[in-house]
Amino acid sequence: MIASTVGTMIEWYDFYLYGLAAALVFSKLYFPSSDPYSATLLSFSTMFVGFVARPLGAILFGHWGDRIGRKTTLVVTLLLMGVSTVMIGLLPTYETIGVWGAVGLVVLRVFQGIGVGGEWGGAVAVATEWSKFNKSRGLAASWPQFGSPLGMLMAVGALTLTAQFGDAAWFERIGWRIPFLISAVLIGAGLYIRLGVLETPVFQKMQKENKLAQAPVMEAIRGYWKQILLTCLIRTGQQAPFVIFTTFLLSYGTKQLGFERQFLFNCVLVACVFSLFANPFFGWASDKIGRKRMYVIGAATMLAFAFPYFWMLDSKIPALVIFAIVISIPIHDMQWAPLAAFTTESFPPSVRYSGSSIGYHLASLTSGGPAPLICAYLLHTYGTSTALSVYIAVIAAISLVSAMLLKDRSKTDYATDEGWDREDDSASAPTSAPSTLVRPKTV
């Protein structure tokens, strides 16, 4: 539990740090020759590149995670993410090396995305495969999710603290780099913890019984493509609002509404604190009422929240703005916390890392990556936040329908392929032919 949480915390710290910097300073530092609108789009485009790289990381590390083990793979993803982040902190700007600064930013962002693409599926597999009781799997799976708001809290906190040591000019010149460089220390601590973790008993059992899939990525795509598709759509309605609430908000709040950067930082910090309690609570609740029901409630709440969120922001009344930001992330957690167990339970252990990772990170192409770009375009084209509310409402509705179509396997003992297959009334899979694992009859 601790290893999966600490690892995701560090990796999300790195990833969110980039998103916040992209919203605040990268447009000026790496795209200074563009007009403000174009510079913002270019800055968010480099962020999008990282999301595009995530499915590649899911495929690459998903394969090895199902072939050689969860532990080894997660150590590599942590290193990849950490080194890339430190290098961004050392990267010269446009003023020093011209366009090569932007090129370097894109390349490092790709490596960041690949690292994150391999992280989530393995972290959830470790947390749930070490869980001894099916009845608490939702809570166990929420701990890697817990690393997300914790990483966000650390990223916002680091930037906020750094900003106190100088004025805006100092922050744009030097201050923003410090949190990126600090990640080197965090990576060292994370590696120490992860290297001390044993391989999961579920994976060890599969190794012993010779049930490892020879080509897990192909097995997952060929046999469980419907589950992968639904996982992608379910994740879509959760990821895009979160990116809007935490990253696009900073650009919108400072440039459109005229709020101080520090004010928005403080609001997001408070929201993250509430999220630390909301995540395990909604994970626990999913064990009580079921993953599907918990997620559907969350998606419906997000759908209802889409318009009031921007109404409160646009009012520019401090109390309403604070309230909107502070409750936005806990509302998102109603989807985020049960998502891990809900989607991961759709795949047997032989392809669990691959299948869940691919479905989860394909959403980076449909929601998380393009979300800031879409919002910037909608705002520029229509000139009203109503267009942004419609966007959130539509993707929330898509995830709501998708969740209703995916079977809830909360009661499944998914420690073995056989137990998982019995849940779907399928015949037992052969013990000596991993490439012919039985596929489920239901989605």
C-alpha positions, 0 to 999 in steps of 0.5 A: 500500500505504502509503496504504491501510494508513495510512488504515485505521489512522486510521479504525480507531483512531477506531472502536475508540476509541469501542468502548473508551470505550463499554465503559469510561465512556460508560455513566456519562457519558451514561446515569447515571440507568439501572441498571448493566445498562441503562446498559451496554446503552444504551452498547453500543446507541450502538455498534450504531448505528454498525454499522447505518450502515456498510451505508449508507456502503458503498452511498453510497461504493461507488457513487461509488468505482466511478463517480468513482474509489477515491482521491477517495472514500477522501479523503472517508471519512477526513474524515468519520470524523475530524471525527466523532471529534473532535466526540465528544471535545468532546461535553458529557455528560448532567450538562451538557446532559442527554439531548442528550448521548446524542442527539449521541453517536448522531448522531456515531456514525452519521457514524462508521459511514458513514465506515467503511462506505465505507473498507474496500472502497476501501482493499482495491481500491487495495491489490490493484489496484496489486498487479502480480502475482496470486500476491501479491494475498493479501499485498497485500490483507492490508495494509489489514487490517494497519491494523486491529490497528495502529489498535487498538494506537494506540487502546488505547495512547492510552487507557492512556497517558492513564490514567496522568496521573490517577486514575479520576475524572480519566479519566472527566471529562477523560482519555478525551477526549484520544485523541479530540482527538488524531485531528485530527493523525492525520487531517491526516497521513492526508490528506497521504498519500492526496492524493498517491496516484494513481488505480489503473491498473485504474480508469484503464483502465476509464475509458479503455475506457468500461467503468464501470458506470452504476449499480454498486450495482444491478449488484452486487446484481442480478448478484452477490447470492450473492457478497454474501450469502456475503461477509456470512456469511463476515465474520459469523464473523470480526467478532463474535469480534473485537468480543467479544475487544476490546470486550466483554472490557473490560466482562466482565473488569472487571465480572464477573471483577474485573480491573483495567482497566489489566491488560486494556488491557495484555493487548490491547496485547500481542495487537495486537503479535502481530497486526501479525506475524500479519496479513501472515503469514496474507496471505502464506500465503493466496497459498501455499495459497489464500484459501479453505483459509486462511480455512476453517482459521481458521474451524475454529480459531475454532470450536475456540477458543470454549470454551477462551477463556472457560474460561481467562478464568473461571479468573481465573488471571493466566497463563491470562487473559493467554494467552487474550487474547494468542492470541485476536486472532492466531487471529482473524487467520487469518480476517481476513488472507485475507478481503479478497482472498478476498471481493474477488476475487468481484467484477469491477472495475466493481462491486468497490468496491460489491459487496465493501463491501456484503457486508462491511458487511452483517455489521455488522447480523448480527454486529459491531453486535449482538455486545456486546448479544447477549453482555450479554443472554446473560450476564444471562439465563443467568449463565454464559459457556458461552452466550457460547462457544456464540454464538461457536461457532455464528457460526464454524460459519456462516462455515466453511460459507459459505467452503466455498461461495464459489469461490476465485479466487486464480488470477484476473487480476481487472484486467479484467472480461473476465479475471474472466469467463473464470475463470467460463467466461462470455462476454465482456462488451460493451465499450460497455454497462456495464449489461449486464455478464455475470454469473458462472454459479458462486457 
